[in-house]
Amino acid sequence: MRAEEAFKRLQSNSPWNGVLVGTLFCMGVCSAENSISDTLHYEFDLSLEILEEDGSGSPVPVPQDKDTFKMRERKNHHIVVTVTQSNSSALILERCCGVFLAPGDSNDPDNYMLLDMPLEMEMGSSSTGPLYVIKGVWDPVSQPCHWLTGEGTRSVTLAIDVVASGVLDPIRFERKTQFKIYPETERFFLASRYLSQQSYTVKLKLNTEDKHRRFSLDSVTEKPMTSSPGRLKSLFAGFGVGDDYSDDMTESEDEEPLISGSGDGIEEASEETLKTWNTLLDSWTDYCTRPPELVKLARKGIPNSLRATVWMRLGGLKEADIEENYKHLYDESRLHECPHEQVIIWDLNRTFPGNEYFKEGNGGQQQLYRVCKSYAGFDQEVGYCQGLSFIVAVLLLHLEEEKAFALFTVIMQEYQFRDMFKKGFQMLQLKFYILERIIEDQMPDLWEHFQEHELNTHMYASQWFLTLFSAKFPLALVYRIVDMFLTEGPDTLFKIAVSLLKLSRNELISQDFEEMLKYFRVSLPKRFMNKKQGHKLLSTAASVKIKPGKVAVWEAQFHKIQDEKRSLEDPVRRLEHDLKKSMENNHRLEQENDMLVQHLTQNQVNMRHQLDELEKRNLDLKRDLTKMTSSYHQLEDNNAALSSEILRTKNLYHSSLIEGDDERARHQLTIQEYHTMCRSIEERHEKEKQELNQEVIEIKAQVGGKAIDIPSEQRLRELEMELAKTKLCLVEANCKAQEYEHNCSTLREKVKHYETGVIHQLTAKLKR
């Protein structure tokens, strides 16, 4: 059999035989074909796409005007290069060894800058031959490029070096394009763009000097670039976006998406509703057991004035828990060094720009920054991922910082929300798969329509799941969704997603791929600015049934598919991938260990310092105790002396009182005797006066009314003098009695004052 016929037959059996044959010829194994020609030609098509992190949780394609990419400053850029081989015999590309940038059409190797980023290359197949997807993330902040700094349009050359099996030299594909640089805050409203492809012819020449008869690179020739309004589906599912391209290059202002954080129109609950909820809260004392009527009430909406209280109870959080378990955790985590800090800062302006509270200068952004940084420091395995800031912002609109951090931690940990951000978003991919199966089961016509137009679940559901529907929908609806999520658990994600699709079923079935993407991004969120539509959505979600048995079957199917994919991978590549993951985990654990060691060392230093301070304080206290003991004994002696003095004073006081009482009694007796004597003198005086008057009357009668001298006037004056002296003696006795009473009162006051002073002095000494 001729070598040419064998070569063609081997190629015709299987698409992968062409790969095998091309490899064998390059390695010099197929000597028959090698005898045919010492030169090989391979045709390659190269397409370039650039994605940008916009804060929605997944990178999105940057707008493109023909061959000009519109990029924003200081954004992480995902560079995705798709290389497709178009001729029959295949050349296996083993790896990409570098992506370079150069200004203009430079051919000087010194002008090329190697982009410092991890590169991954996935291999697949297309209708024309093998397909390779090369991807990497370039951070212009950590690796700035001076000739791309500032606004304006720049011509650049992007070069990709790949290593091919059996070829001695790396193959370089150069792609000339333009970058138009915009400010970091620029907003684009584009859903699609053209896909530009560059074709190349790679010419290999047999190296006769190589003992293994391998090939050397002879030339790489560019062909004219073509543009087509087709769509490129990236094989790398980790991007989580649909890269769609079409003729529609602009979008009118009337079709702009709803601004994130809009629609915060809260209806006040009726008095009856508030009374019902207050009754429920009064009876809800055990946070671990939820009242049976809670789900039904929550589906109708939690009153906004009680939402913070109910959310905290749904999370099982009490005020004491915040103080004991979360407040110090919140403060300590915020002090840790955070590798995600710059990403968090970038996301601040992207989170709820339509809400006044989160506009710059209003305080909301600072709270959002602190809570996100604290959680990133607390949960270092997940750290911070774009999309989480929207959930934190929703909580901050109702709760204080520490409480928002505590409830967010519960959502991530207890509600298993963090699982979607771990291990390459495997749990998120599982949720996409389950949602797709639910659509197929409950809405087969819509599922077939999605399949017909190749609309994958992640193209519309990534932002829904990663932000808990909070990024684009009106806040009034978002609050109700969070109510339902906290009450009914993670299945709420599926219920809300299925309800959105059910209510939009008729519109979606009548649309093509581009129209459906635009509907999900623009029309669907605006539809729920109407509160009746929001009520209808939640009523529909309440009626959606998610059977655990089917979910378990779908989970098993998903894991089986993943295992089959892994089994088809190259064992070496799979082991390299596992090794890379292990090294990343090991690096992360080493970082955590270093942080813990540093924290432990710092704690030990602080504790040693505190111990030294305590020992010094202990010595001071011992000295003070010795002094206090001596003072105490001295005070005891003083106390004994004062006690005896007080006793003597009391005895003196009592004896003085007794003597004073006796003296008073004697004076009172003397006064009484004086009073008796005065009364008797007055009575005698009155009697003698009456007798004298009677004598006067008798004498007048004897003399017939003639005036005569009365010999008893002298006697009368003597009696009056005697009476005056007696009254004077009485007054003197009263004065002496009053003076004695005054002296007794003064003595009592002095004794009492002395006793009080002694007691106060003793008390002060005892206190010292």
TORFIKOL-819087 format. One record per residue (C-alpha): residue in three letters; x, z, y. Coordinates in steps of 0.02 Angstrom, whole numbers, plus 50000, padded with zeros to 5 digits. Example, Ala and Ser with C-alpha at 12.3 -4.5 7.8 and 13.67 -1.06 7.14 Angstrom:
// TORFIKOL-819087
ALA506155039049775/SER506845035749947/
//
This chain:
// TORFIKOL-819087
MET500005000050000/ARG500674995650172/ALA501085010050290/GLU499935003050424/GLU498425002850306/ALA498785020650247/PHE498945026350426/LYS497255018850474/ARG496385025450318/LEU497035042950347/GLN496415042150526/SER494685035750477/ASN494275049750354/SER494095063650482/PRO494285066250668/TRP495585079550633/ASN496615067850524/GLY497125058850682/VAL497825075150744/LEU498755077850582/VAL499465060250579/GLY500015060850760/THR500905077150727/LEU501755070650570/PHE502385055250659/CYS503035065350805/MET503965076650685/GLY504715061650595/VAL503825065650430/CYS502815049550412/SER504265037950395/ALA503165023050362/GLU502385023450534/ASN504065027850609/SER504715011650541/ILE503365002450634/SER503845008150810/ASP505045019950897/THR503845021651044/LEU502155030651048/HIS500815029851183/TYR499475042951211/GLU498015042551332/PHE497455058851418/ASP496055062851541/LEU496305078051651/SER494955086551753/LEU495205101251870/GLU493935114351919/ILE494175129852026/LEU493045144952018/GLU492975159152142/GLU492445177252126/ASP490995179852246/GLY490465197352197/SER489025191952084/GLY489885198251927/SER490525181251868/PRO491575167951954/VAL490655152852019/PRO491295135152051/VAL491905132152227/PRO491025118252323/GLN491875101352311/ASP491765086152423/LYS492455071852320/ASP494235077752284/THR494265091952413/PHE493995109552351/LYS493215121552478/MET494035138452454/ARG493975155152544/GLU495465165652592/ARG495985181252494/LYS494855177252346/ASN495395177252165/HIS495335159252102/HIS495045154551921/ILE495955138251886/VAL495245128551738/VAL496095112551681/THR495285102251543/VAL496415089951452/THR495565077251337/GLN496465064551228/SER495595047951220/ASN496565037351096/SER496395037750907/SER498055045650858/ALA498165063250925/LEU499625072950998/ILE499425091550973/LEU499725102151127/GLU500385119151075/ARG500355128951236/CYS500415128051424/CYS502045134651493/GLY501605134751678/VAL500475129451822/PHE501335124551985/LEU500825120852164/ALA501755110352292/PRO501305104852468/GLY500795086652495/ASP501465073152379/SER503115081952354/ASN504215075852212/ASP505575088652246/PRO505595101452103/ASP506185114852225/ASN504545113552321/TYR503495118452170/MET502905136452161/LEU502515143751990/LEU500845152851994/ASP501135170151923/MET499615172051811/PRO499255174251625/LEU498785157651546/GLU497645154551398/MET497325138351310/GLU495805135051200/MET495695120151086/GLY494105110651045/SER493535093051010/SER492625079451103/SER491915062651056/THR493585054251098/GLY494795066751024/PRO495535084251044/LEU495075094051199/TYR496095108151277/VAL495505120451409/ILE496895129051506/LYS496385143451615/GLY497145156751726/VAL496725167951873/TRP497775166452032/ASP497735180752155/PRO498305174052326/VAL498455191952391/SER499775197752267/GLN500605180452265/PRO500355172652436/CYS500735154452471/HIS501315152452651/TRP500795134252669/LEU499015138552613/THR498825152652741/GLY497555150152879/GLU496035139052897/GLY496135120252880/THR496355106352753/ARG497955105352649/SER498555091552533/VAL499285099052375/THR499985093652210/LEU499525103852057/ALA500645101851906/ILE500335107751728/ASP501755108651601/VAL501235108151418/VAL502235108851258/ALA501765095951126/SER502135097350942/GLY503645087050891/VAL504145082851070/LEU505785089451139/ASP505295089551322/PRO503785097651407/ILE502495085451471/ARG502015087351654/PHE500335081451720/GLU500275080651910/ARG498615080652000/LYS498525077152187/THR497055084952277/GLN496555094052437/PHE496125112152474/LYS495045115952625/ILE495295134252671/TYR493855144052748/PRO493745162152811/GLU493435175652683/THR491665178752746/GLU491135160352739/ARG489525157252641/PHE489205141552538/PHE487515135852473/LEU487995122852345/ALA487445121752165/SER488345106252104/ARG489745094152142/TYR490635078852075/LEU491825079851929/SER493425070251963/GLN494515064851818/GLN496305058551819/SER496915047951674/TYR498705047651613/THR499725037551490/VAL501085047551403/LYS502495037351329/LEU503595045251197/LYS505215037851132/LEU506085042050970/ASN507655052250999/THR508915044350880/GLU510185057950914/ASP509035071850855/LYS509345075850672/HIS507495080150648/ARG507035063150721/ARG505905070550854/PHE505275061751008/SER505775063651190/LEU504685061251341/ASP504945044151416/SER503635043751557/VAL501955050151617/THR500985036851711/GLU499425040051815/LYS497915028751807/PRO496625026751948/MET495545042351968/THR493695041151926/SER492215051651981/SER490585053351890/PRO489025064051920/GLY489125071451746/ARG489275089551692/LEU490775098051614/LYS490435112551496/SER491915124151492/LEU492375130151318/PHE492925146851386/ALA491365157651378/GLY492175172051470/PHE491825164051639/GLY489975167051615/VAL489435152451725/GLY488755135051700/ASP489875122251783/ASP488665108951835/TYR488975093451937/SER487745081252015/ASP487435069452160/ASP486615083252262/MET487985088952380/THR487025098452511/GLU485605110552524/SER484425112352670/GLU484265128552763/ASP482475130352703/GLU483135131052524/GLU484415144752551/PRO484375159052426/LEU483575175652470/ILE484855186752556/SER485405200852442/GLY484635217452492/SER483075210152574/GLY481265215052544/ASP481335233952562/GLY479485235352601/ILE478925251552518/GLU477085255452500/GLU476605273452532/ALA475785281652382/SER474015288252396/GLU473635306852404/GLU472915306252229/THR474495297952160/LEU475615310752244/LYS474545324852176/THR474665317752000/TRP476555316252011/ASN476765333552085/THR475735340751943/LEU476845331551819/LEU478445337851902/ASP477805355751904/SER477495355251717/TRP479105345751678/THR480325360251657/ASP481295354251505/TYR482265338851560/CYS482735334551381/THR480895331951335/ARG479915319451436/PRO478045321451466/PRO477005309351361/GLU476125302051514/LEU477765298251604/VAL477965280251542/LYS476205275451594/LEU476425283051766/ALA478155275551793/ARG477525258051754/LYS476315259751899/GLY477775264352012/ILE478585280752061/PRO478125286252239/ASN479605282752352/SER479585300452422/LEU479795307352245/ARG480905293652174/ALA482535303052198/THR481865318552110/VAL481115308551965/TRP482695298151942/MET483755313751931/ARG482595321251800/LEU482565304951702/GLY484455305951699/GLY484345324051638/LEU485255330351793/LYS484975347051878/GLU485695353752039/ALA486795365451938/ASP487455350551837/ILE487975341851997/GLU488925357052058/GLU489715361651890/ASN490045344951805/TYR490045330851930/LYS490555336952103/HIS492355341452055/LEU492425325951944/TYR491855315352091/ASP493165322952206/GLU494595322052079/SER494235304152022/ARG494225297952201/LEU496005304552225/HIS496705294652077/GLU497655278552109/CYS496415264352081/PRO497025246952031/HIS495315239952075/GLU495305246352253/GLN495565229352334/VAL494165221452231/ILE493015235652283/ILE493445232852465/TRP493095214152448/ASP491395217952372/LEU490825229352513/ASN490255215352628/ARG489495205852481/THR488375220152428/PHE486635220052507/PRO487105210952669/GLY485255209952706/ASN485065228852711/GLU485425237652875/TYR486145253052789/PHE487575243152710/LYS488075233452863/GLU489795237252930/GLY489855252953036/ASN488265261052968/GLY489075272552841/GLY488345264552684/GLN489905254452648/GLN491015269852653/GLN489885279052530/LEU489835263552419/TYR491735262552422/ARG491955280852377/VAL490715280852232/CYS491395264552157/LYS493195270652172/SER492735287552095/TYR491925279451944/ALA493395267451923/GLY494545282451919/PHE493405291751799/ASP493105277551674/GLN494785268751669/GLU494335258151518/VAL492985249051616/GLY493675252551788/TYR492705242451914/CYS491855225751880/GLN490975214852005/GLY489115217952000/LEU489215236751981/SER489195239152170/PHE487405232852177/ILE486795246352058/VAL487745259752154/ALA486995253352317/VAL485225255052246/LEU485575273152201/LEU486355276852370/LEU484765271152457/HIS483895286252376/LEU485235299152333/GLU486705308252409/GLU488445302852360/GLU488775315852225/LYS487045313452150/ALA487215294452153/PHE488895295952065/ALA488155307551933/LEU486645296351898/PHE487735280651896/THR488855289151768/VAL487325293051662/ILE486735274951673/MET488445268551620/GLN488725281351482/GLU487035287051415/TYR486115270651442/GLN487605260951367/PHE487735249851520/ARG489635250651516/ASP489675242251345/MET489275225451427/PHE490915226351524/LYS492045230651376/LYS493045220251252/GLY492925203551339/PHE491055205651376/GLN490615204751191/MET489075215651214/LEU488505204551357/GLN488685189251244/LEU487655198451112/LYS486275201651239/PHE486285183251286/TYR486095178651103/ILE484655190851077/LEU483785184551234/GLU483955166751173/ARG483195171451005/ILE481745180451093/ILE481415164751196/GLU481465154151038/ASP480275166250952/GLN479015168951093/MET479185153051197/PRO479785139151080/ASP479305125251200/LEU480355132651340/TRP481795135651219/GLU481745117451164/HIS481735112051346/PHE483275122651381/GLN484145115251228/GLU483695097651279/HIS484485100051450/GLU485925110751384/LEU485465125551492/ASN486365140451417/THR485735158151435/HIS487255164451528/MET486965151851667/TYR485465161451734/ALA485495178551648/SER487275184351686/GLN486845190851858/TRP485195198151796/PHE486005208851663/LEU487625213751751/THR486755219551910/LEU485135226051834/PHE484195212251929/SER484725220152094/ALA485835206552167/LYS484535193552217/PHE482785200552196/PRO481835210052334/LEU482265228552339/ALA480465233952321/LEU480435225352151/VAL482185231552107/TYR481635249652131/ARG480195246952009/ILE481375238951883/VAL482565253851895/ASP481055265351871/MET480645256251711/PHE482455255351653/LEU482745274151673/THR481085277851588/GLU481105265551442/GLY482945261951415/PRO484065246451393/ASP482685235651317/THR482015234151494/LEU483325220551522/PHE482515209551390/LYS480745213751445/ILE481045209151627/ALA482025193351582/VAL480685187351462/SER479325191151590/LEU480235181251724/LEU480325166351606/LYS478505168051554/LEU477895168151733/SER479025153251774/ARG478675143751614/ASN477635129651687/GLU478845126451831/LEU480395126651719/ILE479705114751587/SER479425101451720/GLN481195102551790/ASP482865095151742/PHE484525104351728/GLU484955104351914/GLU483195109051967/MET483125123551845/LEU484755130851910/LYS484135129152087/TYR482475137152040/PHE483335152251963/ARG484465154252113/VAL483265150952257/SER481415149552215/LEU481225163052083/PRO481855177852189/LYS480835172152340/ARG479275171452233/PHE479295190352215/MET479295193752401/ASN477425193552365/LYS477055211152302/LYS475625205152193/GLN476855194252098/GLY477965209552076/HIS476515219552003/LYS476115204951889/LEU477925204051829/LEU477975222551785/SER476285221651698/THR476925207151595/ALA478515216451554/ALA477505231351494/SER476615219951370/VAL478195211851301/LYS478555217751124/ILE480365218751065/LYS480365222350879/PRO481875232850826/GLY481905224550655/LYS482115207150727/VAL483415213250851/ALA484425220650707/VAL484345203850614/TRP484895194350769/GLU486335206450796/ALA486905203550618/GLN486785184650644/PHE487805185750803/HIS489185195850720/LYS489185183850573/ILE489395169050692/GLN490815177850781/ASP491665181750615/GLU491505163450562/LYS492265157850727/ARG493705169750704/SER493965163750525/LEU494115145750586/GLU495445150350712/ASP497275147750677/PRO497845163850592/VAL499425164050696/ARG498435161650856/ARG497165174750801/LEU498565186950765/GLU499365182750931/HIS497705185851015/ASP497485202350923/LEU499275206950965/LYS498965202851148/LYS497395213551147/SER498325227551062/MET499725226251188/GLU498465226551330/ASN497615241851254/ASN499305249751225/HIS499815246051404/ARG498175253351467/LEU498385268751359/GLU500175270651417/GLN499595269751597/GLU498255282651561/ASN499555293251470/ASP500755291751617/MET499365296751735/LEU498915311451624/VAL500745316751611/GLN500915315251798/HIS499315324851822/LEU499875337951695/THR501575339551778/GLN500775341351947/ASN499595354351878/GLN501045363751800/VAL501985363551965/ASN500425369352056/MET500105382851926/ARG501935388751937/HIS501775389552125/GLN500125398752109/LEU500885410551980/ASP502345414452096/GLU501125417852235/LEU500095429052121/GLU501635438552062/LYS502155441252242/ARG500405446752283/ASN500435458452132/LEU502025466952195/ASP501255468952366/LEU499705476352289/LYS500735488352185/ARG501635494452340/ASP499985496052430/LEU499285505552280/THR500735517952287/LYS500445520652471/MET498575522352444/THR498865535052304/SER499965545652417/SER498705544052558/TYR497325548552437/HIS498165564852385/GLN498495568952567/LEU496685565252609/GLU496135576252465/ASP497135590852540/ASN496415587052711/ASN494705586052634/ALA494915603252554/ALA495505610752720/LEU494085602352813/SER492855608352682/SER493415626352704/GLU493365624152894/ILE491615617052882/LEU491075631552771/ARG491795644152894/THR490955635053038/LYS489305634952947/ASN489435653652913/LEU489885656853094/TYR488435646053146/HIS487225655253034/SER487855672453091/SER487735666953274/LEU485975661053243/ILE485505677753164/GLU486295687553308/GLY485445676353433/ASP483765678753348/ASP484005697853350/GLU484515697453534/ARG483025686653574/ALA481865698453481/ARG482555713253582/HIS482335703953746/GLN480575698953698/LEU480205717253659/THR480915722553828/ILE479885709353915/GLN478335715253826/GLU478705733353881/TYR478935727354060/HIS477305717854050/THR476415733553985/MET477175744554119/CYS476715732154257/ARG474935731454196/SER474825750454192/ILE475555751654370/GLU474355738554432/GLU472915747554352/ARG473455764254427/HIS473745756154595/GLU472055748254589/LYS471275764654540/GLU472155774154679/LYS471655760554802/GLN469865762254752/GLU469985781354768/LEU470735779454941/ASN469385767554993/GLN468115779954932/GLU468955793755031/VAL468945782755185/ILE467115779655164/GLU466765798255144/ILE467815802955297/LYS466925789755401/ALA465315796955346/GLN465855814555396/VAL466465809755569/GLY464985798755607/GLY465895782555620/LYS467285787855739/ALA469015780955716/ILE470275793155654/ASP471995792255582/ILE472025791555394/PRO473405802355330/SER473505792155158/GLU474205775455230/GLN475955781355200/ARG475535784255022/LEU474805766955006/ARG476385758655071/GLU477425768554948/LEU476365762554806/GLU476515744654865/MET478415746154872/GLU478445753354699/LEU477385738754638/ALA478565726254720/LYS480075734054637/THR479205733554469/LYS478815714854490/LEU480625711654540/CYS481225720054381/LEU480035709154282/VAL480725693354362/GLU482505698654325/ALA482055701954143/ASN481275684354130/CYS482845676454204/LYS483965685554081/ALA482865679853936/GLN482945661553994/GLU484825662554017/TYR485005669153841/GLU483905655253770/HIS484975642353863/ASN486575649953793/CYS485845649353617/SER485375630753636/THR487105626553703/LEU487915635453558/ARG486825625953433/GLU487305609153513/LYS489155613353511/VAL489085618653329/LYS488125602953281/HIS489305591453379/TYR490805599853301/GLU490085597953126/THR489675579253154/GLY491425575853222/VAL492235584253073/ILE491155574352951/HIS491525557453039/GLN493375561253042/LEU493375565352857/THR492375549652815/ALA493585538452913/LYS495085545852826/LEU494275543452656/LYS493915525052697/ARG495705521952748/
//
